[in-house]
Amino acid sequence: MKVVGLIGDTHVPDRARVIPWKALEALKGADTILHVGDLTEFSVLDTLRQVAPRVLAVRGNMDPEGVRSKLPKMVRLQVEGVRIGAVHEPPIDARKLADEEGLRVIVYGHLHKPFVRRDGETLLVNPGSPVMPLPPFIVKPTVGLLRVEGDKVEAEIVRLR
């Protein structure tokens, strides 16, 4: 089994000084970590590299130009038999994106609200935010985990408080 850690909307240092240690602890053991945008500075990726051997990230709408220009809009990866795509903003037509890219999983951020939902054969996952969930006091800080074994994939939202 392979584990992909999911994190997004960390907004370091604009809205949080650092990634909370509970988030890093929840991501330990992941083979890969996907950051789905709004990291705001590259030190976030350095921190995540201390937790997992492979870290991938996409640009977010709140990332400054110096960060945005160095990150792709979309990341694609294959874990065992499962093709995964990561973007920052929710795709307008997830099924179309999944069909065009051959994706079984689409991970995105932007909303700061965690969820896992199936749309036909496609698994949609938003890991939420470990530092700034929206709306406040209703949704707790979270990260996500994807567990992939062969062609089977499951997603879990991990609450940090």
DRENTORKOL-3810 file (N, C-alpha, C; in nm, 4 decimals):
REM DRENTORKOL-3810
@n.u->0.0832; n.v->-0.1178; n.w->0.0000; ca.u->0.0000; ca.v->0.0000; ca.w->0.0000; c.u->0.0880; c.v->0.1246; c.w->0.0000
@n.u->0.0490; n.v->0.2222; n.w->-0.0805; ca.u->0.1157; ca.v->0.3526; ca.w->-0.0860; c.u->0.0235; c.v->0.4564; c.w->-0.0237
@n.u->0.0843; n.v->0.5545; n.w->0.0434; ca.u->0.0082; ca.v->0.6610; ca.w->0.1081; c.u->0.0515; c.v->0.7953; c.w->0.0495
@n.u->-0.0472; n.v->0.8744; n.w->0.0104; ca.u->-0.0231; ca.v->1.0092; ca.w->-0.0390; c.u->-0.0843; c.v->1.1058; c.w->0.0625
@n.u->-0.0004; n.v->1.1909; n.w->0.1193; ca.u->-0.0486; ca.v->1.2932; ca.w->0.2113; c.u->-0.1012; c.v->1.4123; c.w->0.1330
@n.u->-0.2098; n.v->1.4701; n.w->0.1798; ca.u->-0.2741; ca.v->1.5822; ca.w->0.1110; c.u->-0.2813; c.v->1.7022; c.w->0.2044
@n.u->-0.2353; n.v->1.8152; n.w->0.1565; ca.u->-0.2368; ca.v->1.9371; ca.w->0.2370; c.u->-0.2542; c.v->2.0552; c.w->0.1418
@n.u->-0.3148; n.v->2.1598; n.w->0.1901; ca.u->-0.3307; ca.v->2.2787; ca.w->0.1080; c.u->-0.3645; c.v->2.3998; c.w->0.1924
@n.u->-0.3605; n.v->2.5129; n.w->0.1283; ca.u->-0.4010; ca.v->2.6384; ca.w->0.1917; c.u->-0.3316; c.v->2.6595; c.w->0.3259
@n.u->-0.1998; n.v->2.6441; n.w->0.3246; ca.u->-0.1222; ca.v->2.6633; ca.w->0.4475; c.u->-0.0942; c.v->2.8109; c.w->0.4738
@n.u->-0.0853; n.v->2.8926; n.w->0.3707; ca.u->-0.0705; ca.v->3.0380; ca.w->0.3836; c.u->0.0404; c.v->3.0794; c.w->0.4810
@n.u->0.1558; n.v->3.0097; n.w->0.4725; ca.u->0.2692; ca.v->3.0426; ca.w->0.5590; c.u->0.3577; c.v->3.1437; c.w->0.4852
@n.u->0.3962; n.v->3.2534; n.w->0.5428; ca.u->0.3723; ca.v->3.3010; ca.w->0.6791; c.u->0.2590; c.v->3.4035; c.w->0.6884
@n.u->0.1803; n.v->3.4192; n.w->0.5822; ca.u->0.0774; ca.v->3.5238; ca.w->0.5812; c.u->-0.0296; c.v->3.5059; c.w->0.6881
@n.u->-0.0771; n.v->3.3832; n.w->0.7043; ca.u->-0.1861; ca.v->3.3591; ca.w->0.7995; c.u->-0.1502; c.v->3.2581; c.w->0.9074
@n.u->-0.0332; n.v->3.1992; n.w->0.8962; ca.u->0.0195; ca.v->3.1083; ca.w->0.9996; c.u->0.1713; c.v->3.1180; c.w->0.9945
@n.u->0.2356; n.v->3.1098; n.w->1.1101; ca.u->0.3827; ca.v->3.1175; ca.w->1.1126; c.u->0.4465; c.v->2.9950; c.w->1.0507
@n.u->0.3917; n.v->2.8773; n.w->1.0834; ca.u->0.4458; ca.v->2.7498; ca.w->1.0367; c.u->0.3305; c.v->2.6516; c.w->1.0167
@n.u->0.3618; n.v->2.5405; n.w->0.9524; ca.u->0.2641; ca.v->2.4321; ca.w->0.9445; c.u->0.2541; c.v->2.3703; c.w->1.0835
@n.u->0.1346; n.v->2.3522; n.w->1.1371; ca.u->0.1207; ca.v->2.2951; ca.w->1.2718; c.u->0.1839; c.v->2.1561; c.w->1.2809
@n.u->0.2474; n.v->2.1273; n.w->1.3943; ca.u->0.3140; ca.v->1.9978; ca.w->1.4111; c.u->0.2148; c.v->1.8828; c.w->1.4006
@n.u->0.0888; n.v->1.9039; n.w->1.4395; ca.u->-0.0110; ca.v->1.7969; ca.w->1.4275; c.u->-0.0344; c.v->1.7601; c.w->1.2809
@n.u->-0.0271; n.v->1.8573; n.w->1.1931; ca.u->-0.0417; ca.v->1.8295; ca.w->1.0497; c.u->0.0761; c.v->1.7468; c.w->1.0001
@n.u->0.1961; n.v->1.7851; n.w->1.0399; ca.u->0.3154; ca.v->1.7104; ca.w->0.9992; c.u->0.3126; c.v->1.5687; c.w->1.0538
@n.u->0.2682; n.v->1.5549; n.w->1.1760; ca.u->0.2574; ca.v->1.4224; ca.w->1.2385; c.u->0.1576; c.v->1.3349; c.w->1.1621
@n.u->0.0450; n.v->1.3940; n.w->1.1211; ca.u->-0.0576; ca.v->1.3186; ca.w->1.0471; c.u->-0.0064; c.v->1.2732; c.w->0.9106
@n.u->0.0867; n.v->1.3477; n.w->0.8526; ca.u->0.1394; ca.v->1.3153; ca.w->0.7200; c.u->0.2591; c.v->1.2205; c.w->0.7232
@n.u->0.3125; n.v->1.1951; n.w->0.8433; ca.u->0.4273; ca.v->1.1035; ca.w->0.8551; c.u->0.3910; c.v->0.9666; c.w->0.7998
@n.u->0.4847; n.v->0.9081; n.w->0.7303; ca.u->0.4617; ca.v->0.7766; ca.w->0.6712; c.u->0.4125; c.v->0.7838; c.w->0.5281
@n.u->0.3796; n.v->0.9041; n.w->0.4811; ca.u->0.3355; ca.v->0.9195; ca.w->0.3422; c.u->0.4546; c.v->0.8993; c.w->0.2484
@n.u->0.4290; n.v->0.8347; n.w->0.1369; ca.u->0.5313; ca.v->0.8168; ca.w->0.0341; c.u->0.5496; c.v->0.9446; c.w->-0.0474
@n.u->0.4391; n.v->1.0171; n.w->-0.0641; ca.u->0.4355; ca.v->1.1420; ca.w->-0.1392; c.u->0.3428; c.v->1.2372; c.w->-0.0655
@n.u->0.3742; n.v->1.3659; n.w->-0.0698; ca.u->0.2820; ca.v->1.4674; ca.w->-0.0201; c.u->0.2477; c.v->1.5595; c.w->-0.1359
@n.u->0.1175; n.v->1.5836; n.w->-0.1533; ca.u->0.0678; ca.v->1.6790; ca.w->-0.2518; c.u->0.0217; c.v->1.8044; c.w->-0.1789
@n.u->0.0765; n.v->1.9194; n.w->-0.2153; ca.u->0.0289; ca.v->2.0467; ca.w->-0.1612; c.u->-0.0543; c.v->2.1112; c.w->-0.2712
@n.u->-0.1817; n.v->2.1382; n.w->-0.2417; ca.u->-0.2737; ca.v->2.1862; ca.w->-0.3444; c.u->-0.2890; c.v->2.3384; c.w->-0.3456
@n.u->-0.1793; n.v->2.4086; n.w->-0.3228; ca.u->-0.1750; ca.v->2.5520; ca.w->-0.3470; c.u->-0.1983; c.v->2.6415; c.w->-0.2276
@n.u->-0.1640; n.v->2.7670; n.w->-0.2474; ca.u->-0.1643; ca.v->2.8699; ca.w->-0.1435; c.u->-0.0670; c.v->2.8350; c.w->-0.0317
@n.u->0.0534; n.v->2.7953; n.w->-0.0710; ca.u->0.1583; ca.v->2.7734; ca.w->0.0278; c.u->0.2192; c.v->2.9082; c.w->0.0658
@n.u->0.2256; n.v->3.0006; n.w->-0.0247; ca.u->0.2736; ca.v->3.1388; ca.w->-0.0208; c.u->0.4250; c.v->3.1551; c.w->-0.0072
@n.u->0.4977; n.v->3.0557; n.w->0.0428; ca.u->0.6438; ca.v->3.0614; ca.w->0.0332; c.u->0.7009; c.v->2.9204; c.w->0.0267
@n.u->0.8160; n.v->2.9087; n.w->-0.0405; ca.u->0.8756; ca.v->2.7779; ca.w->-0.0672; c.u->0.9240; c.v->2.7053; c.w->0.0573
@n.u->0.9434; n.v->2.7745; n.w->0.1686; ca.u->0.9876; ca.v->2.7070; ca.w->0.2910; c.u->0.8881; c.v->2.5988; c.w->0.3336
@n.u->0.7620; n.v->2.6146; n.w->0.2949; ca.u->0.6591; ca.v->2.5133; ca.w->0.3247; c.u->0.6985; c.v->2.3798; c.w->0.2623
@n.u->0.7469; n.v->2.3836; n.w->0.1396; ca.u->0.7863; ca.v->2.2592; ca.w->0.0718; c.u->0.9090; c.v->2.1981; c.w->0.1381
@n.u->1.0003; n.v->2.2811; n.w->0.1843; ca.u->1.1177; ca.v->2.2305; ca.w->0.2566; c.u->1.0744; c.v->2.1583; c.w->0.3843
@n.u->0.9782; n.v->2.2157; n.w->0.4545; ca.u->0.9260; ca.v->2.1514; ca.w->0.5759; c.u->0.8622; c.v->2.0172; c.w->0.5429
@n.u->0.7839; n.v->2.0125; n.w->0.4375; ca.u->0.7163; ca.v->1.8873; ca.w->0.3992; c.u->0.8168; c.v->1.7815; c.w->0.3526
@n.u->0.9281; n.v->1.8241; n.w->0.2942; ca.u->1.0321; ca.v->1.7286; ca.w->0.2504; c.u->1.0993; c.v->1.6592; c.w->0.3689
@n.u->1.0860; n.v->1.7150; n.w->0.4862; ca.u->1.1384; ca.v->1.6494; ca.w->0.6056; c.u->1.0465; c.v->1.5362; c.w->0.6515
@n.u->0.9258; n.v->1.5310; n.w->0.5969; ca.u->0.8255; ca.v->1.4326; ca.w->0.6368; c.u->0.8129; c.v->1.3202; c.w->0.5341
@n.u->0.8241; n.v->1.3531; n.w->0.4068; ca.u->0.8064; ca.v->1.2530; ca.w->0.3005; c.u->0.9164; c.v->1.2686; c.w->0.1970
@n.u->0.9536; n.v->1.1588; n.w->0.1319; ca.u->1.0623; ca.v->1.1647; ca.w->0.0347; c.u->1.0268; c.v->1.2389; c.w->-0.0941
@n.u->0.8983; n.v->1.2519; n.w->-0.1238; ca.u->0.8547; ca.v->1.3162; ca.w->-0.2483; c.u->0.7467; c.v->1.4181; c.w->-0.2145
@n.u->0.7671; n.v->1.5416; n.w->-0.2584; ca.u->0.6703; ca.v->1.6485; ca.w->-0.2352; c.u->0.6425; c.v->1.7179; c.w->-0.3682
@n.u->0.5145; n.v->1.7278; n.w->-0.4013; ca.u->0.4706; ca.v->1.7949; ca.w->-0.5237; c.u->0.3734; c.v->1.9051; c.w->-0.4846
@n.u->0.3707; n.v->2.0126; n.w->-0.5634; ca.u->0.2814; ca.v->2.1238; ca.w->-0.5308; c.u->0.2316; c.v->2.1911; c.w->-0.6576
@n.u->0.1138; n.v->2.2509; n.w->-0.6461; ca.u->0.0569; ca.v->2.3339; ca.w->-0.7520; c.u->0.0454; c.v->2.4769; c.w->-0.6999
@n.u->0.0340; n.v->2.5693; n.w->-0.7928; ca.u->0.0217; ca.v->2.7094; ca.w->-0.7532; c.u->-0.1223; c.v->2.7406; c.w->-0.7128
@n.u->-0.1349; n.v->2.8349; n.w->-0.6197; ca.u->-0.2659; ca.v->2.8786; ca.w->-0.5752; c.u->-0.2876; c.v->3.0249; c.w->-0.6063
@n.u->-0.4104; n.v->3.0686; n.w->-0.5932; ca.u->-0.4447; ca.v->3.2063; ca.w->-0.6261; c.u->-0.3823; c.v->3.3085; c.w->-0.5302
@n.u->-0.3451; n.v->3.2677; n.w->-0.4093; ca.u->-0.2859; ca.v->3.3596; ca.w->-0.3124; c.u->-0.1329; c.v->3.3521; c.w->-0.3096
@n.u->-0.0753; n.v->3.2656; n.w->-0.3902; ca.u->0.0704; ca.v->3.2569; ca.w->-0.3965; c.u->0.1259; c.v->3.3801; c.w->-0.4677
@n.u->0.2335; n.v->3.4404; n.w->-0.4136; ca.u->0.2933; ca.v->3.5547; ca.w->-0.4824; c.u->0.3524; c.v->3.5107; c.w->-0.6163
@n.u->0.3717; n.v->3.6063; n.w->-0.7055; ca.u->0.4190; ca.v->3.5769; ca.w->-0.8412; c.u->0.5469; c.v->3.4950; c.w->-0.8413
@n.u->0.6398; n.v->3.5213; n.w->-0.7504; ca.u->0.7649; ca.v->3.4455; ca.w->-0.7450; c.u->0.7442; c.v->3.2979; c.w->-0.7173
@n.u->0.6372; n.v->3.2633; n.w->-0.6475; ca.u->0.6020; ca.v->3.1234; ca.w->-0.6203; c.u->0.5186; c.v->3.0693; c.w->-0.7360
@n.u->0.4176; n.v->3.1444; n.w->-0.7763; ca.u->0.3264; ca.v->3.1008; ca.w->-0.8853; c.u->0.4036; c.v->3.0656; c.w->-1.0121
@n.u->0.5023; n.v->3.1474; n.w->-1.0439; ca.u->0.5741; ca.v->3.1278; ca.w->-1.1708; c.u->0.6579; c.v->3.0002; c.w->-1.1715
@n.u->0.6842; n.v->2.9438; n.w->-1.0553; ca.u->0.7694; ca.v->2.8246; ca.w->-1.0480; c.u->0.6911; c.v->2.6958; c.w->-1.0227
@n.u->0.5588; n.v->2.7087; n.w->-1.0055; ca.u->0.4761; ca.v->2.5905; ca.w->-0.9798; c.u->0.3757; c.v->2.5711; c.w->-1.0924
@n.u->0.3451; n.v->2.4453; n.w->-1.1250; ca.u->0.2471; ca.v->2.4196; ca.w->-1.2303; c.u->0.1039; c.v->2.4433; c.w->-1.1813
@n.u->0.0159; n.v->2.4612; n.w->-1.2765; ca.u->-0.1265; ca.v->2.4741; ca.w->-1.2445; c.u->-0.1841; c.v->2.3389; c.w->-1.2025
@n.u->-0.1304; n.v->2.2320; n.w->-1.2631; ca.u->-0.1790; ca.v->2.0970; ca.w->-1.2332; c.u->-0.0614; c.v->2.0009; c.w->-1.2223
@n.u->-0.0722; n.v->1.9088; n.w->-1.1267; ca.u->0.0255; ca.v->1.8009; ca.w->-1.1118; c.u->-0.0483; c.v->1.6703; c.w->-1.1383
@n.u->0.0177; n.v->1.5823; n.w->-1.2133; ca.u->-0.0373; ca.v->1.4492; ca.w->-1.2399; c.u->0.0639; c.v->1.3471; c.w->-1.1894
@n.u->0.0145; n.v->1.2434; n.w->-1.1238; ca.u->0.1026; ca.v->1.1353; ca.w->-1.0827; c.u->0.0268; c.v->1.0041; c.w->-1.0850
@n.u->0.1027; n.v->0.8980; n.w->-1.0937; ca.u->0.0434; ca.v->0.7648; ca.w->-1.0888; c.u->0.0997; c.v->0.6934; c.w->-0.9675
@n.u->0.0113; n.v->0.6406; n.w->-0.8875; ca.u->0.0484; ca.v->0.5649; ca.w->-0.7687; c.u->-0.0112; c.v->0.4265; c.w->-0.7857
@n.u->0.0775; n.v->0.3284; n.w->-0.7939; ca.u->0.0383; ca.v->0.1930; ca.w->-0.8296; c.u->-0.0467; c.v->0.2023; c.w->-0.9559
@n.u->-0.1693; n.v->0.1580; n.w->-0.9580; ca.u->-0.2505; ca.v->0.1637; ca.w->-1.0798; c.u->-0.3449; c.v->0.2819; c.w->-1.0864
@n.u->-0.3266; n.v->0.3822; n.w->-1.0018; ca.u->-0.4230; ca.v->0.4918; ca.w->-0.9914; c.u->-0.3610; c.v->0.6233; c.w->-1.0379
@n.u->-0.4269; n.v->0.6882; n.w->-1.1340; ca.u->-0.3825; ca.v->0.8204; ca.w->-1.1814; c.u->-0.4511; c.v->0.9296; c.w->-1.0988
@n.u->-0.3686; n.v->1.0199; n.w->-1.0461; ca.u->-0.4149; ca.v->1.1255; ca.w->-0.9563; c.u->-0.3778; c.v->1.2601; c.w->-1.0164
@n.u->-0.4691; n.v->1.3552; n.w->-1.0091; ca.u->-0.4419; ca.v->1.4915; ca.w->-1.0527; c.u->-0.4665; c.v->1.5867; c.w->-0.9369
@n.u->-0.3847; n.v->1.6908; n.w->-0.9283; ca.u->-0.4015; ca.v->1.7911; ca.w->-0.8231; c.u->-0.4029; c.v->1.9298; c.w->-0.8855
@n.u->-0.4998; n.v->2.0109; n.w->-0.8438; ca.u->-0.5143; ca.v->2.1492; ca.w->-0.8863; c.u->-0.5494; c.v->2.2311; c.w->-0.7627
@n.u->-0.5458; n.v->2.3627; n.w->-0.7745; ca.u->-0.5823; ca.v->2.4434; ca.w->-0.6580; c.u->-0.7334; c.v->2.4667; c.w->-0.6513
@n.u->-0.7892; n.v->2.5201; n.w->-0.7568; ca.u->-0.9308; ca.v->2.5552; ca.w->-0.7538; c.u->-1.0166; c.v->2.4385; c.w->-0.7998
@n.u->-1.1378; n.v->2.4269; n.w->-0.7448; ca.u->-1.2260; ca.v->2.3164; ca.w->-0.7839; c.u->-1.2497; c.v->2.3189; c.w->-0.9344
@n.u->-1.2360; n.v->2.2056; n.w->-0.9995; ca.u->-1.2632; ca.v->2.2028; ca.w->-1.1438; c.u->-1.4119; c.v->2.2272; c.w->-1.1692
@n.u->-1.4416; n.v->2.3055; n.w->-1.2714; ca.u->-1.5808; ca.v->2.3342; ca.w->-1.3054; c.u->-1.6521; c.v->2.2061; c.w->-1.3451
@n.u->-1.5845; n.v->2.1230; n.w->-1.4224; ca.u->-1.6427; ca.v->1.9959; ca.w->-1.4660; c.u->-1.5433; c.v->1.8838; c.w->-1.4327
@n.u->-1.5572; n.v->1.8283; n.w->-1.3130; ca.u->-1.4633; ca.v->1.7259; ca.w->-1.2657; c.u->-1.4645; c.v->1.6024; c.w->-1.3550
@n.u->-1.5819; n.v->1.5608; n.w->-1.3993; ca.u->-1.5885; ca.v->1.4415; ca.w->-1.4855; c.u->-1.5144; c.v->1.4629; c.w->-1.6159
@n.u->-1.5312; n.v->1.5804; n.w->-1.6738; ca.u->-1.4626; ca.v->1.6103; ca.w->-1.7996; c.u->-1.3114; c.v->1.6097; c.w->-1.7785
@n.u->-1.2653; n.v->1.6751; n.w->-1.6711; ca.u->-1.1219; ca.v->1.6762; ca.w->-1.6409; c.u->-1.0706; c.v->1.5336; c.w->-1.6193
@n.u->-1.1446; n.v->1.4546; n.w->-1.5443; ca.u->-1.1044; ca.v->1.3155; ca.w->-1.5185; c.u->-1.0967; c.v->1.2363; c.w->-1.6481
@n.u->-1.1947; n.v->1.2534; n.w->-1.7343; ca.u->-1.1951; ca.v->1.1816; ca.w->-1.8620; c.u->-1.0799; c.v->1.2258; c.w->-1.9515
@n.u->-1.0590; n.v->1.3566; n.w->-1.9616; ca.u->-0.9531; ca.v->1.4085; ca.w->-2.0491; c.u->-0.8142; c.v->1.3650; c.w->-2.0028
@n.u->-0.7939; n.v->1.3600; n.w->-1.8717; ca.u->-0.6628; ca.v->1.3294; ca.w->-1.8160; c.u->-0.6474; c.v->1.1836; c.w->-1.7724
@n.u->-0.7559; n.v->1.1062; n.w->-1.7803; ca.u->-0.7506; ca.v->0.9669; ca.w->-1.7350; c.u->-0.7317; c.v->0.9543; c.w->-1.5852
@n.u->-0.7930; n.v->1.0432; n.w->-1.5088; ca.u->-0.7735; ca.v->1.0482; ca.w->-1.3636; c.u->-0.8791; c.v->0.9688; c.w->-1.2887
@n.u->-0.8375; n.v->0.9007; n.w->-1.1839; ca.u->-0.9296; ca.v->0.8349; ca.w->-1.0910; c.u->-0.9534; c.v->0.9205; c.w->-0.9677
@n.u->-0.8569; n.v->1.0096; n.w->-0.9385; ca.u->-0.8668; ca.v->1.0967; ca.w->-0.8208; c.u->-0.8309; c.v->1.2383; c.w->-0.8622
@n.u->-0.9123; n.v->1.3351; n.w->-0.8160; ca.u->-0.8806; ca.v->1.4771; ca.w->-0.8325; c.u->-0.8762; c.v->1.5376; c.w->-0.6925
@n.u->-0.7618; n.v->1.5988; n.w->-0.6616; ca.u->-0.7428; ca.v->1.6630; ca.w->-0.5318; c.u->-0.7330; c.v->1.8128; c.w->-0.5570
@n.u->-0.8038; n.v->1.8909; n.w->-0.4767; ca.u->-0.7946; ca.v->2.0357; ca.w->-0.4904; c.u->-0.8121; c.v->2.1036; c.w->-0.3562
@n.u->-0.7787; n.v->2.2315; n.w->-0.3520; ca.u->-0.7875; ca.v->2.3097; ca.w->-0.2295; c.u->-0.8825; c.v->2.4255; c.w->-0.2451
@n.u->-0.8348; n.v->2.5458; n.w->-0.2128; ca.u->-0.9027; ca.v->2.6723; ca.w->-0.2321; c.u->-1.0192; c.v->2.6981; c.w->-0.1370
@n.u->-1.1035; n.v->2.5996; n.w->-0.1131; ca.u->-1.2252; ca.v->2.6201; ca.w->-0.0342; c.u->-1.2016; c.v->2.6153; c.w->0.1163
@n.u->-1.0901; n.v->2.5571; n.w->0.1584; ca.u->-1.0568; ca.v->2.5410; ca.w->0.3008; c.u->-1.1579; c.v->2.4516; c.w->0.3722
@n.u->-1.2381; n.v->2.3817; n.w->0.2979; ca.u->-1.3426; ca.v->2.2963; ca.w->0.3564; c.u->-1.3177; c.v->2.1518; c.w->0.3114
@n.u->-1.2853; n.v->2.0639; n.w->0.4061; ca.u->-1.2504; ca.v->1.9261; ca.w->0.3676; c.u->-1.3719; c.v->1.8441; c.w->0.3257
@n.u->-1.3503; n.v->1.7592; n.w->0.2262; ca.u->-1.4526; ca.v->1.6612; ca.w->0.1921; c.u->-1.3960; c.v->1.5542; c.w->0.1007
@n.u->-1.4680; n.v->1.4426; n.w->0.0977; ca.u->-1.4392; ca.v->1.3313; ca.w->0.0078; c.u->-1.5712; c.v->1.2957; c.w->-0.0573
@n.u->-1.5711; n.v->1.2887; n.w->-0.1919; ca.u->-1.6954; ca.v->1.2589; ca.w->-0.2635; c.u->-1.6620; c.v->1.1847; c.w->-0.3919
@n.u->-1.7473; n.v->1.0940; n.w->-0.4279; ca.u->-1.7326; ca.v->1.0246; ca.w->-0.5561; c.u->-1.8247; c.v->1.0893; c.w->-0.6579
@n.u->-1.7710; n.v->1.1075; n.w->-0.7771; ca.u->-1.8484; ca.v->1.1565; ca.w->-0.8909; c.u->-1.8292; c.v->1.0524; c.w->-1.0000
@n.u->-1.9222; n.v->0.9579; n.w->-1.0057; ca.u->-1.9047; ca.v->0.8443; ca.w->-1.0958; c.u->-1.7869; c.v->0.7618; c.w->-1.0489
@n.u->-1.6904; n.v->0.7407; n.w->-1.1361; ca.u->-1.5711; ca.v->0.6637; ca.w->-1.1029; c.u->-1.4603; c.v->0.7497; c.w->-1.0425
@n.u->-1.4835; n.v->0.8797; n.w->-1.0356; ca.u->-1.3798; ca.v->0.9719; ca.w->-0.9906; c.u->-1.3971; c.v->1.0064; c.w->-0.8432
@n.u->-1.2873; n.v->0.9995; n.w->-0.7694; ca.u->-1.2861; ca.v->1.0377; ca.w->-0.6292; c.u->-1.2374; c.v->1.1817; c.w->-0.6213
@n.u->-1.3192; n.v->1.2698; n.w->-0.5593; ca.u->-1.2836; ca.v->1.4102; ca.w->-0.5407; c.u->-1.2481; c.v->1.4315; c.w->-0.3948
@n.u->-1.1348; n.v->1.4966; n.w->-0.3708; ca.u->-1.0888; ca.v->1.5161; ca.w->-0.2332; c.u->-1.0404; c.v->1.6593; c.w->-0.2151
@n.u->-1.0860; n.v->1.7228; n.w->-0.1092; ca.u->-1.0317; ca.v->1.8506; ca.w->-0.0655; c.u->-0.9829; c.v->1.8288; c.w->0.0766
@n.u->-0.8510; n.v->1.8437; n.w->0.1008; ca.u->-0.7988; ca.v->1.8168; ca.w->0.2348; c.u->-0.8287; c.v->1.9264; c.w->0.3371
@n.u->-0.8907; n.v->2.0365; n.w->0.2932; ca.u->-0.9162; ca.v->2.1476; ca.w->0.3851; c.u->-0.7884; c.v->2.2264; c.w->0.4087
@n.u->-0.7799; n.v->2.2883; n.w->0.5241; ca.u->-0.6625; ca.v->2.3669; ca.w->0.5604; c.u->-0.6199; c.v->2.3315; c.w->0.7024
@n.u->-0.4896; n.v->2.3122; n.w->0.7253; ca.u->-0.4439; ca.v->2.2824; ca.w->0.8608; c.u->-0.4330; c.v->2.4066; c.w->0.9491
@n.u->-0.4470; n.v->2.5255; n.w->0.8881; ca.u->-0.4269; ca.v->2.6480; ca.w->0.9649; c.u->-0.5458; c.v->2.7429; c.w->0.9649
@n.u->-0.6289; n.v->2.7360; n.w->0.8619; ca.u->-0.7317; ca.v->2.8373; ca.w->0.8480; c.u->-0.8583; c.v->2.7797; c.w->0.7852
@n.u->-0.9256; n.v->2.6919; n.w->0.8563; ca.u->-1.0470; ca.v->2.6362; ca.w->0.7979; c.u->-1.1552; c.v->2.7432; c.w->0.7852
@n.u->-1.2362; n.v->2.7298; n.w->0.6831; ca.u->-1.3488; ca.v->2.8207; ca.w->0.6625; c.u->-1.4769; c.v->2.7395; c.w->0.6615
@n.u->-1.5839; n.v->2.7842; n.w->0.7122; ca.u->-1.5951; ca.v->2.9004; ca.w->0.8000; c.u->-1.5398; c.v->2.8674; c.w->0.9377
@n.u->-1.4855; n.v->2.9684; n.w->1.0061; ca.u->-1.4243; ca.v->2.9424; ca.w->1.1368; c.u->-1.5240; c.v->2.8822; c.w->1.2353
@n.u->-1.4725; n.v->2.7981; n.w->1.3200; ca.u->-1.5468; ca.v->2.7359; ca.w->1.4297; c.u->-1.6454; c.v->2.6286; c.w->1.3848
@n.u->-1.6660; n.v->2.6145; n.w->1.2548; ca.u->-1.7557; ca.v->2.5094; ca.w->1.2065; c.u->-1.6738; c.v->2.3918; c.w->1.1559
@n.u->-1.5718; n.v->2.4205; n.w->1.0787; ca.u->-1.4839; ca.v->2.3183; ca.w->1.0237; c.u->-1.3503; c.v->2.3275; c.w->1.0967
@n.u->-1.3002; n.v->2.2163; n.w->1.1426; ca.u->-1.1731; ca.v->2.2122; ca.w->1.2158; c.u->-1.0557; c.v->2.2032; c.w->1.1184
@n.u->-0.9344; n.v->2.2358; n.w->1.1631; ca.u->-0.8163; ca.v->2.2206; ca.w->1.0782; c.u->-0.7977; c.v->2.0738; c.w->1.0378
@n.u->-0.7600; n.v->2.0532; n.w->0.9124; ca.u->-0.7493; ca.v->1.9168; ca.w->0.8599; c.u->-0.6379; c.v->1.9041; c.w->0.7562
@n.u->-0.6003; n.v->1.7788; n.w->0.7329; ca.u->-0.5210; ca.v->1.7357; ca.w->0.6177; c.u->-0.5900; c.v->1.6106; c.w->0.5653
@n.u->-0.5379; n.v->1.5543; n.w->0.4574; ca.u->-0.5985; ca.v->1.4334; ca.w->0.4028; c.u->-0.4951; c.v->1.3266; c.w->0.3745
@n.u->-0.5427; n.v->1.2043; n.w->0.3629; ca.u->-0.4584; ca.v->1.0909; ca.w->0.3257; c.u->-0.5282; c.v->1.0109; c.w->0.2168
@n.u->-0.4531; n.v->0.9722; n.w->0.1157; ca.u->-0.5001; ca.v->0.8765; ca.w->0.0144; c.u->-0.4240; c.v->0.7477; c.w->0.0367
@n.u->-0.4961; n.v->0.6391; n.w->0.0431; ca.u->-0.4323; ca.v->0.5072; ca.w->0.0530; c.u->-0.4622; c.v->0.4322; c.w->-0.0756
@n.u->-0.3549; n.v->0.3910; n.w->-0.1425; ca.u->-0.3673; ca.v->0.3262; ca.w->-0.2725; c.u->-0.3063; c.v->0.1877; c.w->-0.2638
@n.u->-0.3850; n.v->0.0895; n.w->-0.3035; ca.u->-0.3355; ca.v->-0.0481; ca.w->-0.3088; c.u->-0.3860; c.v->-0.1098; c.w->-0.4383
@n.u->-0.2919; n.v->-0.1308; n.w->-0.5305; ca.u->-0.3322; ca.v->-0.1792; ca.w->-0.6615; c.u->-0.4190; c.v->-0.0747; c.w->-0.7284
@n.u->-0.5390; n.v->-0.1146; n.w->-0.7709; ca.u->-0.6290; ca.v->-0.0170; ca.w->-0.8334; c.u->-0.7347; c.v->0.0353; c.w->-0.7356
@n.u->-0.7183; n.v->0.0029; n.w->-0.6073; ca.u->-0.8119; ca.v->0.0512; ca.w->-0.5058; c.u->-0.7564; c.v->0.1766; c.w->-0.4400
@n.u->-0.8438; n.v->0.2740; n.w->-0.4183; ca.u->-0.8021; ca.v->0.3979; ca.w->-0.3541; c.u->-0.9095; c.v->0.4419; c.w->-0.2548
@n.u->-0.8625; n.v->0.4832; n.w->-0.1374; ca.u->-0.9517; ca.v->0.5353; ca.w->-0.0342; c.u->-0.8947; c.v->0.6663; c.w->0.0167
@n.u->-0.9836; n.v->0.7574; n.w->0.0538; ca.u->-0.9406; ca.v->0.8865; ca.w->0.1074; c.u->-0.9927; c.v->0.9047; c.w->0.2475
@n.u->-0.9128; n.v->0.9731; n.w->0.3290; ca.u->-0.9508; ca.v->1.0009; ca.w->0.4674; c.u->-0.9165; c.v->1.1466; c.w->0.4984
@n.u->-1.0072; n.v->1.2133; n.w->0.5670; ca.u->-0.9805; ca.v->1.3464; ca.w->0.6191; c.u->-0.9375; c.v->1.3296; c.w->0.7640
@n.u->-0.8250; n.v->1.3900; n.w->0.7994; ca.u->-0.7703; ca.v->1.3786; ca.w->0.9352; c.u->-0.7911; c.v->1.5126; c.w->1.0063
@n.u->-0.8722; n.v->1.5106; n.w->1.1114; ca.u->-0.8946; ca.v->1.6323; ca.w->1.1903; c.u->-0.7756; c.v->1.6505; c.w->1.2847
@n.u->-0.7316; n.v->1.7744; n.w->1.2968; ca.u->-0.6117; ca.v->1.8033; ca.w->1.3746; c.u->-0.6417; c.v->1.8503; c.w->1.5164
@n.u->-0.7656; n.v->1.8785; n.w->1.5498; ca.u->-0.8026; ca.v->1.9182; ca.w->1.6853; c.u->-0.9181; c.v->1.8358; c.w->1.7334
END
